[in-house]
Amino acid sequence: MSLDLNKVAPQIGQMVGSLRAGLAHRHELLNDALEAMHQASGSLEALRTKVKESKTTWLVAGLDGGLDGRHAPTQPPSDFMVIATDGSHIEVDRHQAARCFLLNISHVVLCYGSHPQATLESVPRLYADDKDLVMVPPDGHGREQLIEGNLLGAKRSVEECRHLADLAVSMSQEKNPCLALLDGTLMLWGLEPYPDFVTEELLDKGLVREFERLLRAGQGRKLAFGSYISAPRSTDVVNALRVAACPHEIANCDAYCGAGKRGCDSLAGMTDARLFEALLAPGERSDVFSSRSKIVAEHYLDHTINFFYLKLDDEVARVEIPRWVADDKELLELTHCLVLDQCRRGQGYPVVLSEAHEQAVVTGADRQNFWQLVEAGLVEGAMPTPTTGKSRSKRTRWV
């Protein structure tokens, strides 16, 4: 039975009414946040110290640079390159005849200037061996981890970065400035609940190693690297303002704040994107902030993650960069101007990421054809093709 939209429509009307009623409150909240930001900028060193010493229940940005700065873009170079990768996957399906998954990673190279050209391709890879499907503790003790769900998503992120590093290394002789770009965050948040051997394999020996390869690929040339997050919901900078608003000398949420009203609640509900949408002009970026995430501090070594916000015509995006890009003024400015240029060419979203997505995307029809091909291969190889009752029932309409 399909969704009964006649029953949903009145609920949507109630939602719209509730949102309309909260407009005035959200405007007041924004004004409070902007005032708190400008006040905190006047005593920035004191706030930096308070942020470092405080213990909060939410993630607070590191204030390595400024707080309410506005930075205009430089002009893009006359000749430059933008490279990107993206990925899609077909997950393990226990109702199918074979246990396997597939990753499809795109490669996109766009060259601008006196010799414009484009390379668009995707590289699919099937994973079916036992060592590909399960992560086993190196000492043989502990629970094995099936590569599926969040863990498969993390593996795909590592593979996207590995392919991006491969692209950068293959172009080491190119002298034109280059931006290597990924979609989404550079931080593998989803690994925190997993055992240490999983984090070591995918992060220490995986993502961070690829960051190092990208750093080395840029030696002797201008190679910037970062990731683009559209419509971010993060609150790291706003949370720094909440620390500033805390009446205690050192903020400690567990020690001082119970279920009652807190001194920072006047800023609760505000996002960084809304704050910088009001602060920045189109094309401008914010100051650069650092992530104080536990997983970054413990595993990212010299590649700790920084970020800034970029105002476009229709939204504010978050751009994440490793520290070696943030600390290099030329690479930071190159990232700013080329991400902005890509968004302006792509109707508000980087062209290179749009093309990377189009090359990598796996449709519903692709999934169906893939499993049919797997089953046909098993039949041709005289292998059994067991399926579950649930799988059969989905293929047959009974009523």
C-alpha positions in Angstrom: 0.0 0.0 0.0 1.4 3.4 -0.9 1.7 6.4 1.4 -1.6 8.1 2.2 -0.7 11.8 1.6 -4.2 12.9 2.5 -3.4 12.0 6.1 0.0 13.6 5.9 -1.1 17.0 4.5 -2.7 18.3 7.8 0.4 17.4 9.7 2.6 19.4 7.2 0.3 22.4 7.7 0.8 22.1 11.5 4.6 22.0 11.0 4.5 25.1 8.8 2.5 27.0 11.3 4.9 26.0 14.1 7.9 27.2 12.0 6.2 30.5 11.2 5.5 31.1 14.9 9.2 30.6 15.7 10.6 33.1 13.2 10.8 36.0 15.6 12.6 33.8 18.2 15.1 32.6 15.7 15.8 36.1 14.6 16.4 37.1 18.2 18.6 34.1 18.7 20.7 35.1 15.7 21.2 38.7 17.0 22.3 37.3 20.4 24.8 35.0 18.7 26.3 37.8 16.6 26.6 40.1 19.6 28.2 37.3 21.6 30.7 36.7 18.8 31.7 40.3 18.5 32.1 40.6 22.3 34.2 37.4 22.5 36.5 38.7 19.7 37.6 41.5 22.0 39.1 39.1 24.5 40.0 36.2 22.2 43.1 35.0 24.0 41.1 34.6 27.2 38.4 32.7 25.3 41.1 30.4 23.8 42.3 29.5 27.2 38.8 29.0 28.6 37.9 26.7 25.6 41.1 24.6 26.2 40.4 24.2 29.9 36.7 23.6 29.8 34.8 20.3 29.8 31.6 20.4 27.8 29.1 17.9 26.6 29.3 19.2 23.0 32.2 19.7 20.5 33.8 23.1 20.7 36.0 24.6 17.9 39.6 25.4 18.5 40.1 29.2 18.0 43.6 29.0 16.3 42.9 32.1 14.2 40.3 34.7 14.7 36.6 34.5 15.4 34.6 37.0 13.5 37.0 37.7 10.6 35.9 38.1 7.0 38.2 37.1 4.2 37.6 38.0 0.5 38.7 35.5 -2.2 41.8 35.9 -4.3 41.5 35.6 -8.1 41.9 32.0 -9.5 45.1 31.3 -11.4 44.9 31.5 -15.2 45.7 27.8 -15.5 44.7 25.3 -12.8 43.3 21.8 -12.2 40.6 20.4 -9.9 40.5 16.7 -9.2 37.9 14.7 -7.2 36.7 11.2 -6.3 33.4 10.0 -5.0 32.0 6.6 -4.3 28.8 4.4 -4.2 28.4 0.9 -3.0 26.3 -2.2 -3.2 26.1 -3.6 0.2 26.2 -7.2 1.3 22.7 -8.7 1.1 22.1 -11.7 3.2 19.1 -12.6 1.1 21.2 -13.0 -2.0 22.9 -16.1 -3.3 26.5 -14.9 -2.7 28.0 -12.9 0.1 29.9 -9.9 -1.5 29.8 -6.2 -1.9 30.9 -3.7 -4.5 32.5 -0.3 -4.4 32.3 2.1 -7.4 34.8 4.9 -7.1 34.9 7.8 -9.6 37.9 9.7 -11.0 37.4 13.2 -12.2 40.0 15.6 -13.5 39.1 19.1 -14.8 41.7 21.3 -16.4 41.0 25.0 -16.9 42.9 27.7 -18.7 45.0 27.5 -21.9 44.6 23.7 -22.3 41.1 22.8 -21.0 40.3 19.1 -20.8 38.3 16.7 -18.7 38.7 13.1 -17.6 35.6 11.3 -16.3 35.6 7.6 -15.3 34.7 5.1 -12.6 36.5 2.1 -11.2 34.2 -0.7 -9.8 35.7 -3.4 -7.6 34.0 -6.5 -6.2 34.9 -7.7 -2.7 34.1 -11.4 -2.1 37.0 -13.1 -0.4 36.7 -13.8 3.3 39.5 -11.3 4.1 37.6 -8.6 2.2 34.3 -9.2 4.1 35.5 -9.5 7.7 38.1 -7.6 9.8 39.9 -10.0 12.1 41.9 -9.0 15.2 45.6 -9.4 14.4 46.2 -11.4 17.6 43.3 -13.7 16.9 41.5 -12.6 20.1 38.3 -10.5 20.1 35.3 -10.3 18.0 35.5 -10.2 14.2 33.9 -7.2 12.5 31.7 -7.7 9.4 32.4 -5.0 6.8 28.8 -3.8 6.4 26.7 -0.8 7.5 28.7 2.0 9.0 31.9 0.1 8.7 31.5 -0.3 4.9 30.8 3.4 4.7 34.1 4.1 6.5 35.9 1.7 4.2 34.4 3.5 1.2 35.6 6.9 2.5 39.1 5.5 2.9 39.0 4.1 -0.7 37.8 7.5 -2.0 40.7 9.2 -0.4 43.1 6.5 -1.7 42.0 7.0 -5.2 42.3 10.7 -4.8 45.9 10.3 -3.6 46.5 8.0 -6.6 45.3 10.7 -8.9 47.5 13.4 -7.3 50.6 11.1 -7.4 50.0 10.3 -11.1 50.0 14.0 -11.9 53.1 14.8 -9.9 54.8 16.3 -13.0 52.0 18.8 -13.5 53.1 22.3 -12.5 49.7 24.1 -12.6 48.0 24.7 -9.2 45.7 21.9 -8.3 42.8 21.4 -5.8 42.0 17.8 -4.7 38.5 17.7 -3.3 36.3 15.2 -1.5 32.6 15.4 -0.6 31.7 15.2 3.0 33.7 15.3 6.2 37.4 14.3 6.5 36.6 12.9 10.0 35.6 9.2 10.4 33.2 9.8 13.3 31.6 6.3 12.8 34.7 4.4 14.0 34.5 5.5 17.6 32.3 2.5 18.8 34.6 -0.1 17.1 37.6 -2.0 18.5 41.0 -0.5 18.3 42.2 -2.8 15.5 39.4 -1.5 13.3 40.4 2.1 13.9 44.1 1.3 13.3 43.4 -0.4 10.0 41.0 2.1 8.5 42.3 5.3 10.1 45.9 5.0 11.2 46.9 2.7 8.3 44.1 4.0 6.0 42.9 7.5 5.8 45.8 9.2 7.6 48.3 7.4 5.4 46.5 8.7 2.3 46.6 12.3 3.8 50.4 11.8 4.0 50.5 10.7 0.4 48.6 13.8 -0.7 51.0 15.9 1.3 54.0 14.3 -0.4 52.4 14.6 -3.8 52.3 18.4 -3.3 56.0 18.8 -2.7 57.4 21.2 -5.3 54.0 22.3 -6.5 50.8 24.0 -5.3 48.5 21.1 -4.4 45.7 22.0 -2.0 43.4 19.3 -0.5 40.1 19.5 1.3 36.5 18.4 1.5 33.2 20.2 0.9 30.1 19.9 3.1 26.9 21.3 1.8 24.2 22.5 4.3 26.3 21.8 7.4 24.5 21.3 10.7 27.7 21.7 12.8 27.7 24.0 15.8 31.5 24.0 16.8 31.9 27.8 16.6 28.6 28.5 18.3 29.6 26.1 21.1 32.8 28.3 21.6 30.4 31.2 22.1 28.5 29.1 24.6 31.7 28.6 26.5 32.2 32.4 26.5 28.7 32.9 27.8 29.2 30.4 30.7 29.2 32.3 34.0 31.8 30.0 35.5 35.5 30.7 35.1 36.1 27.2 33.6 33.0 25.7 31.9 32.2 22.2 33.2 28.8 21.0 32.1 28.7 17.8 34.3 29.9 19.7 37.4 27.9 22.9 37.2 24.8 22.2 35.0 22.0 19.9 35.9 18.5 19.8 34.4 17.8 23.5 35.0 18.4 26.5 32.8 22.1 27.1 31.9 23.9 30.4 31.3 24.6 29.4 27.6 21.0 28.4 26.7 20.4 31.7 25.0 22.6 30.3 22.1 21.2 26.8 22.0 19.6 25.9 18.7 21.9 28.2 16.6 24.1 26.6 13.9 27.4 27.8 12.6 25.9 28.1 9.1 23.2 30.5 10.2 25.7 32.6 12.1 28.1 33.0 9.2 25.3 33.5 6.7 24.5 36.7 8.6 28.2 37.7 9.1 29.7 37.0 5.7 29.1 38.5 2.2 28.8 36.2 -0.8 32.2 34.8 -1.7 33.8 35.5 1.7 35.1 32.9 4.1 35.3 32.9 7.8 38.4 32.6 9.9 40.0 29.1 10.1 39.0 27.0 13.1 40.3 23.6 14.3 38.4 20.5 15.3 38.9 19.4 18.9 37.3 16.0 18.2 38.7 13.1 20.3 39.2 10.9 17.3 41.2 13.6 15.5 43.4 14.3 18.5 44.2 10.7 19.0 44.7 9.5 15.4 45.3 12.2 12.9 48.9 13.1 13.9 50.2 16.0 11.8 47.0 16.0 9.7 44.6 17.4 12.3 41.5 18.9 10.7 40.8 22.6 10.3 37.8 24.1 8.7 36.2 27.4 7.5 32.8 28.5 6.3 32.2 29.8 2.8 29.2 31.9 1.9 27.7 31.3 -1.5 24.7 32.9 -3.1 22.2 30.4 -1.7 23.9 28.7 1.3 26.9 28.6 3.6 29.2 25.6 3.1 31.8 24.1 5.4 35.2 23.4 3.9 37.5 21.0 5.9 41.3 21.0 5.3 44.2 19.3 7.0 46.5 21.5 9.1 49.2 21.6 6.5 46.8 23.4 4.1 45.5 25.7 6.9 49.1 26.7 7.8 50.1 27.5 4.3 48.6 30.9 3.2 49.0 30.2 -0.5 47.3 26.8 -0.2 44.5 28.2 2.0 43.8 31.0 -0.5 43.9 28.5 -3.4 41.4 26.3 -1.6 39.1 29.3 -1.0 39.2 30.7 -4.5 38.9 27.4 -6.3 36.1 26.0 -4.2 34.2 29.3 -4.8 35.0 29.2 -8.5 33.7 25.6 -8.8 30.5 26.5 -7.0 29.9 29.5 -9.3 30.5 27.2 -12.3 28.2 24.6 -10.9 25.1 26.5 -9.8 26.1 26.6 -6.1 27.8 23.2 -5.8 31.4 22.3 -7.0 31.3 21.1 -10.6 34.0 18.5 -10.0 32.0 16.9 -7.2 28.8 16.9 -9.3 30.6 15.1 -12.0 32.3 12.7 -9.5 28.9 11.8 -8.1 27.4 11.2 -11.6 30.3 8.9 -12.4 30.1 6.9 -9.1 26.3 6.7 -8.5 24.8 3.2 -8.4 21.1 3.2 -9.3 18.4 0.8 -8.2 18.4 -0.7 -11.6 22.2 -1.1 -11.4 21.8 -3.0 -8.1 19.2 -5.3 -9.6 21.3 -6.0 -12.7 24.3 -6.6 -10.5 22.6 -9.3 -8.4 21.2 -10.9 -11.6 24.7 -11.0 -13.0 26.0 -12.6 -9.8 23.3 -15.2 -9.9 23.9 -15.9 -13.6 27.6 -16.3 -12.9 26.9 -18.8 -10.1 24.6 -20.8 -12.4 27.1 -20.9 -15.2 29.8 -22.1 -12.7 27.5 -24.8 -11.5 27.4 -23.3 -8.0 24.3 -23.4 -5.8 22.2 -20.2 -5.7 20.3 -20.3 -2.4 17.9 -17.4 -1.6 15.7 -16.6 1.3 11.9 -16.7 1.5 11.9 -12.9 2.0 13.9 -12.5 -1.3 11.4 -14.7 -3.2 8.4 -12.9 -1.7 9.7 -9.5 -2.9 9.9 -10.8 -6.4 6.3 -12.1 -6.4 3.1 -10.3 -5.8 0.6 -12.4 -3.8 -2.3 -10.0 -3.4 
